[in-house]
Amino acid sequence: MAIVIPALLVALGGVEPGFGLPAGAAAATIALGAIAAGAGLRLAAGTIALFANVGEGTLAPWDPTRRLVVHGPYRRVRNPMITGVALVLLGEGLILGSVPILIELGVFAAINAIYMPVVEEPGLERRFGDEYAEYKRAVPRWIPRREPWTPA
């Protein structure tokens, strides 16, 4: 999602770092993109590590987590991994000056806005029962809590 598709989009549509803006604005856009991409990579890597270490599983559907992960960024928001990928896409789009990558970001967000409540959350409710129901009530899907949640 954050490597292959953007690479294809760049190959098909090219890049224009800074979107053709004046030098100062272009540099600021690229710097903002670098900050977003770095934060996204850190968040995505951290959440993947939590899946392995705390959840005792992976992202792969054939090896899902065996324990509900409610540590680290998951104490503030239910989908930090999606946020991480979105930040990487935003960063790539800004750094490369690629409107197609920014469109991909919008499509990615829309797909996840539908997929999470329709497919993923019901599956988690079946797998983890009351534990997930309590978590879902306490932790928002997209907008982080101000204070980290602690399970009872």
PASEBA-1860 file (N, C-alpha, C; in nm, 3 decimals):
! residues 152
1> MAIVIPAL> 0.083/-0.120/0.000/0.000/0.000/0.000/0.088/0.126/0.000 ~ 0.192/0.126/0.078/0.275/0.246/0.089/0.402/0.240/0.006 ~ 0.425/0.127/-0.063/0.546/0.115/-0.143/0.512/0.086/-0.289 ~ 0.445/-0.025/-0.313/0.421/-0.069/-0.451/0.327/0.025/-0.525 ~ 0.212/0.056/-0.467/0.116/0.143/-0.537/0.175/0.282/-0.560 ~ 0.236/0.346/-0.459/0.297/0.477/-0.488/0.405/0.469/-0.596 ~ 0.484/0.363/-0.595/0.588/0.348/-0.699/0.525/0.340/-0.837 ~ 0.418/0.264/-0.848/0.347/0.256/-0.977/0.288/0.391/-1.018
9> LVALGGVE> 0.230/0.460/-0.922/0.172/0.591/-0.951/0.278/0.690/-0.996 ~ 0.393/0.687/-0.932/0.503/0.775/-0.971/0.554/0.739/-1.110 ~ 0.567/0.608/-1.136/0.613/0.565/-1.268/0.517/0.608/-1.378 ~ 0.390/0.604/-1.348/0.289/0.641/-1.448/0.269/0.792/-1.459 ~ 0.281/0.863/-1.347/0.246/1.005/-1.348/0.360/1.101/-1.321 ~ 0.475/1.050/-1.285/0.588/1.137/-1.256/0.575/1.205/-1.121 ~ 0.671/1.290/-1.095/0.673/1.364/-0.968/0.707/1.510/-0.997 ~ 0.671/1.593/-0.902/0.707/1.734/-0.909/0.730/1.780/-0.765
17> PGFGLPAG> 0.849/1.746/-0.708/0.875/1.785/-0.569/0.842/1.931/-0.545 ~ 0.767/1.953/-0.439/0.726/2.089/-0.407/0.608/2.138/-0.488 ~ 0.550/2.053/-0.571/0.432/2.087/-0.651/0.453/2.210/-0.738 ~ 0.578/2.244/-0.770/0.604/2.362/-0.853/0.587/2.493/-0.778 ~ 0.581/2.487/-0.647/0.568/2.609/-0.565/0.700/2.683/-0.562 ~ 0.700/2.810/-0.520/0.826/2.883/-0.500/0.916/2.807/-0.402 ~ 1.045/2.831/-0.411/1.145/2.752/-0.337/1.114/2.735/-0.189 ~ 1.081/2.843/-0.119/1.054/2.834/0.025/0.933/2.748/0.055
25> AAAATIAL> 0.826/2.767/-0.020/0.704/2.689/0.002/0.727/2.543/-0.037 ~ 0.804/2.521/-0.143/0.834/2.384/-0.185/0.916/2.313/-0.078 ~ 1.015/2.381/-0.022/1.098/2.322/0.083/1.014/2.290/0.206 ~ 0.922/2.380/0.242/0.835/2.356/0.357/0.744/2.236/0.332 ~ 0.693/2.224/0.210/0.607/2.111/0.175/0.684/1.980/0.185 ~ 0.805/1.980/0.134/0.888/1.859/0.138/0.925/1.826/0.283 ~ 0.958/1.927/0.363/0.992/1.903/0.504/0.871/1.848/0.580 ~ 0.755/1.904/0.556/0.633/1.854/0.620/0.608/1.709/0.579
33> GAIAAGAG> 0.631/1.680/0.452/0.616/1.542/0.404/0.713/1.447/0.473 ~ 0.837/1.492/0.492/0.936/1.408/0.559/0.897/1.382/0.704 ~ 0.845/1.482/0.771/0.800/1.466/0.910/0.683/1.366/0.915 ~ 0.586/1.383/0.825/0.470/1.293/0.821/0.514/1.150/0.792 ~ 0.599/1.132/0.691/0.644/0.997/0.655/0.723/0.933/0.769 ~ 0.810/1.009/0.833/0.887/0.955/0.945/0.798/0.914/1.061 ~ 0.702/1.000/1.095/0.609/0.967/1.203/0.526/0.844/1.167 ~ 0.483/0.837/1.042/0.404/0.723/0.998/0.482/0.593/1.002
41> LRLAAGTI> 0.607/0.597/0.957/0.691/0.477/0.961/0.712/0.430/1.105 ~ 0.738/0.526/1.193/0.759/0.491/1.334/0.633/0.429/1.395 ~ 0.519/0.490/1.366/0.393/0.440/1.420/0.361/0.302/1.363 ~ 0.374/0.285/1.232/0.346/0.155/1.171/0.440/0.047/1.223 ~ 0.568/0.076/1.230/0.665/-0.023/1.280/0.636/-0.059/1.426 ~ 0.604/0.041/1.506/0.574/0.016/1.648/0.450/-0.070/1.667 ~ 0.348/-0.046/1.586/0.226/-0.124/1.601/0.245/-0.268/1.551 ~ 0.325/-0.284/1.446/0.355/-0.420/1.398/0.432/-0.497/1.505
49> ALFANVGE> 0.525/-0.430/1.571/0.600/-0.494/1.679/0.507/-0.533/1.794 ~ 0.411/-0.448/1.826/0.315/-0.482/1.932/0.232/-0.604/1.895 ~ 0.194/-0.615/1.767/0.119/-0.733/1.723/0.200/-0.859/1.749 ~ 0.329/-0.854/1.720/0.413/-0.972/1.738/0.440/-1.000/1.885 ~ 0.480/-0.898/1.960/0.525/-0.918/2.097/0.412/-0.930/2.198 ~ 0.309/-0.849/2.186/0.199/-0.850/2.282/0.083/-0.935/2.232 ~ 0.049/-0.918/2.104/-0.064/-0.990/2.048/-0.034/-1.134/2.011 ~ 0.095/-1.169/2.010/0.138/-1.305/1.976/0.085/-1.350/1.840
57> GTLAPWDP> 0.098/-1.261/1.742/0.054/-1.292/1.607/0.109/-1.190/1.509 ~ 0.049/-1.186/1.391/0.096/-1.095/1.287/-0.023/-1.026/1.221 ~ 0.006/-0.948/1.118/-0.099/-0.885/1.038/-0.165/-0.986/0.944 ~ -0.096/-1.094/0.918/-0.144/-1.193/0.820/-0.271/-1.261/0.870 ~ -0.369/-1.276/0.781/-0.494/-1.341/0.822/-0.475/-1.487/0.865 ~ -0.370/-1.553/0.819/-0.346/-1.692/0.858/-0.273/-1.701/0.993 ~ -0.228/-1.587/1.048/-0.162/-1.587/1.179/-0.204/-1.462/1.257 ~ -0.335/-1.449/1.285/-0.380/-1.329/1.356/-0.334/-1.328/1.502
65> TRRLVVHG> -0.344/-1.214/1.563/-0.305/-1.204/1.704/-0.394/-1.295/1.788 ~ -0.334/-1.350/1.893/-0.408/-1.437/1.983/-0.455/-1.359/2.106 ~ -0.394/-1.245/2.127/-0.434/-1.158/2.239/-0.470/-1.021/2.184 ~ -0.569/-0.959/2.244/-0.608/-0.824/2.204/-0.498/-0.727/2.245 ~ -0.454/-0.645/2.150/-0.347/-0.550/2.177/-0.410/-0.417/2.222 ~ -0.386/-0.382/2.348/-0.435/-0.255/2.404/-0.320/-0.183/2.476 ~ -0.203/-0.185/2.412/-0.083/-0.122/2.466/-0.037/-0.011/2.372 ~ 0.055/0.072/2.421/0.114/0.176/2.336/0.007/0.266/2.275
73> PYRRVRNP> 0.017/0.293/2.145/-0.079/0.384/2.082/-0.221/0.329/2.080 ~ -0.237/0.198/2.096/-0.371/0.138/2.101/-0.447/0.178/2.227 ~ -0.381/0.237/2.324/-0.448/0.288/2.444/-0.519/0.421/2.416 ~ -0.485/0.483/2.304/-0.545/0.613/2.270/-0.639/0.606/2.150 ~ -0.612/0.515/2.057/-0.691/0.507/1.934/-0.691/0.362/1.884 ~ -0.804/0.318/1.827/-0.816/0.176/1.790/-0.741/0.139/1.663 ~ -0.708/0.233/1.577/-0.647/0.200/1.448/-0.519/0.278/1.420 ~ -0.422/0.273/1.511/-0.301/0.352/1.487/-0.218/0.303/1.368
81> MITGVALV> -0.229/0.175/1.334/-0.153/0.124/1.220/-0.204/0.189/1.090 ~ -0.334/0.205/1.079/-0.392/0.271/0.961/-0.346/0.416/0.957 ~ -0.343/0.480/1.072/-0.294/0.618/1.079/-0.149/0.625/1.034 ~ -0.068/0.528/1.075/0.072/0.525/1.034/0.087/0.514/0.883 ~ 0.012/0.423/0.822/0.019/0.407/0.677/-0.030/0.535/0.608 ~ -0.137/0.593/0.660/-0.189/0.718/0.602/-0.085/0.830/0.609 ~ -0.014/0.839/0.719/0.091/0.941/0.732/0.205/0.916/0.634 ~ 0.240/0.789/0.612/0.344/0.757/0.513/0.298/0.801/0.374
89> LLGEGLIL> 0.174/0.770/0.339/0.122/0.811/0.208/0.119/0.963/0.195 ~ 0.075/1.032/0.300/0.075/1.178/0.297/0.216/1.230/0.276 ~ 0.310/1.174/0.350/0.449/1.216/0.337/0.504/1.193/0.198 ~ 0.477/1.074/0.143/0.523/1.045/0.007/0.463/1.142/-0.094 ~ 0.334/1.168/-0.080/0.269/1.261/-0.172/0.328/1.400/-0.164 ~ 0.355/1.447/-0.043/0.412/1.581/-0.026/0.557/1.588/-0.071 ~ 0.636/1.490/-0.035/0.778/1.489/-0.073/0.793/1.485/-0.225 ~ 0.716/1.398/-0.288/0.730/1.378/-0.432/0.645/1.475/-0.515
97> GSVPILIE> 0.559/1.549/-0.449/0.470/1.638/-0.522/0.376/1.559/-0.612 ~ 0.322/1.451/-0.560/0.241/1.359/-0.638/0.094/1.365/-0.599 ~ 0.014/1.426/-0.684/-0.130/1.430/-0.662/-0.189/1.288/-0.665 ~ -0.144/1.200/-0.756/-0.199/1.064/-0.754/-0.177/0.991/-0.620 ~ -0.065/1.013/-0.554/-0.044/0.949/-0.423/-0.139/1.010/-0.321 ~ -0.165/1.139/-0.328/-0.260/1.201/-0.235/-0.402/1.150/-0.262 ~ -0.433/1.122/-0.387/-0.563/1.060/-0.419/-0.567/0.918/-0.362 ~ -0.456/0.845/-0.374/-0.449/0.711/-0.314/-0.476/0.719/-0.164
105> LGVFAAIN> -0.420/0.820/-0.098/-0.445/0.840/0.045/-0.595/0.855/0.071 ~ -0.663/0.934/-0.010/-0.807/0.951/0.008/-0.884/0.821/-0.012 ~ -0.845/0.745/-0.113/-0.909/0.615/-0.139/-0.882/0.520/-0.023 ~ -0.758/0.516/0.024/-0.719/0.433/0.137/-0.803/0.467/0.260 ~ -0.818/0.596/0.288/-0.897/0.640/0.404/-1.044/0.599/0.388 ~ -1.099/0.618/0.269/-1.240/0.582/0.245/-1.262/0.432/0.261 ~ -1.173/0.352/0.204/-1.187/0.207/0.215/-1.182/0.164/0.362 ~ -1.089/0.219/0.437/-1.078/0.182/0.578/-1.194/0.234/0.661
113> AIYMPVVE> -1.250/0.348/0.625/-1.366/0.401/0.696/-1.486/0.308/0.682 ~ -1.490/0.233/0.573/-1.597/0.134/0.552/-1.557/-0.002/0.609 ~ -1.436/-0.045/0.579/-1.389/-0.180/0.618/-1.387/-0.200/0.769 ~ -1.336/-0.103/0.843/-1.320/-0.121/0.988/-1.452/-0.152/1.058 ~ -1.556/-0.068/1.043/-1.680/-0.099/1.116/-1.760/-0.215/1.057 ~ -1.744/-0.242/0.928/-1.825/-0.345/0.863/-1.761/-0.484/0.873 ~ -1.629/-0.491/0.865/-1.562/-0.622/0.862/-1.473/-0.645/0.984 ~ -1.377/-0.556/1.006/-1.277/-0.583/1.110/-1.335/-0.583/1.251
121> EPGLERRF> -1.413/-0.482/1.286/-1.463/-0.475/1.423/-1.557/-0.591/1.459 ~ -1.651/-0.631/1.370/-1.731/-0.748/1.404/-1.646/-0.875/1.423 ~ -1.541/-0.888/1.343/-1.451/-1.002/1.359/-1.379/-0.999/1.493 ~ -1.335/-0.882/1.535/-1.268/-0.869/1.664/-1.366/-0.894/1.779 ~ -1.490/-0.853/1.761/-1.592/-0.879/1.863/-1.614/-1.030/1.878 ~ -1.616/-1.103/1.767/-1.632/-1.249/1.774/-1.510/-1.314/1.840 ~ -1.389/-1.268/1.804/-1.267/-1.330/1.856/-1.241/-1.300/2.003 ~ -1.266/-1.173/2.043/-1.226/-1.131/2.177/-1.343/-1.099/2.271
129> GDEYAEYK> -1.465/-1.104/2.221/-1.584/-1.090/2.306/-1.590/-0.962/2.387 ~ -1.621/-0.980/2.516/-1.642/-0.866/2.606/-1.517/-0.779/2.619 ~ -1.400/-0.842/2.609/-1.275/-0.765/2.619/-1.269/-0.659/2.508 ~ -1.304/-0.698/2.386/-1.303/-0.602/2.275/-1.419/-0.503/2.289 ~ -1.535/-0.550/2.333/-1.650/-0.460/2.349/-1.617/-0.347/2.446 ~ -1.551/-0.381/2.558/-1.511/-0.278/2.655/-1.411/-0.181/2.591 ~ -1.314/-0.236/2.522/-1.212/-0.154/2.453/-1.278/-0.061/2.352 ~ -1.369/-0.115/2.273/-1.437/-0.038/2.169/-1.517/0.078/2.229
137> RAVPRWIP> -1.580/0.055/2.343/-1.656/0.161/2.410/-1.565/0.272/2.462 ~ -1.444/0.235/2.503/-1.356/0.330/2.571/-1.260/0.404/2.477 ~ -1.224/0.342/2.365/-1.119/0.398/2.279/-1.178/0.430/2.141 ~ -1.163/0.554/2.096/-1.220/0.591/1.965/-1.147/0.526/1.848 ~ -1.220/0.515/1.737/-1.166/0.450/1.617/-1.056/0.534/1.553 ~ -1.076/0.665/1.537/-0.982/0.747/1.459/-0.921/0.863/1.536 ~ -0.998/0.929/1.619/-0.949/1.049/1.691/-0.894/1.005/1.826 ~ -0.764/1.023/1.850/-0.704/0.973/1.975/-0.765/1.035/2.101
145> RREPWTPA> -0.773/0.953/2.204/-0.812/1.000/2.337/-0.703/1.094/2.389 ~ -0.745/1.186/2.470/-0.646/1.274/2.534/-0.560/1.197/2.634 ~ -0.624/1.118/2.717/-0.554/1.036/2.817/-0.555/0.891/2.772 ~ -0.445/0.817/2.790/-0.444/0.676/2.753/-0.543/0.597/2.837 ~ -0.610/0.502/2.773/-0.706/0.416/2.841/-0.632/0.300/2.905 ~ -0.678/0.260/3.024/-0.623/0.144/3.091/-0.736/0.044/3.112 ~ -0.720/-0.079/3.062/-0.824/-0.180/3.080/-0.848/-0.209/3.227 ~ -0.971/-0.246/3.258/-1.008/-0.278/3.398/-0.939/-0.404/3.444
END
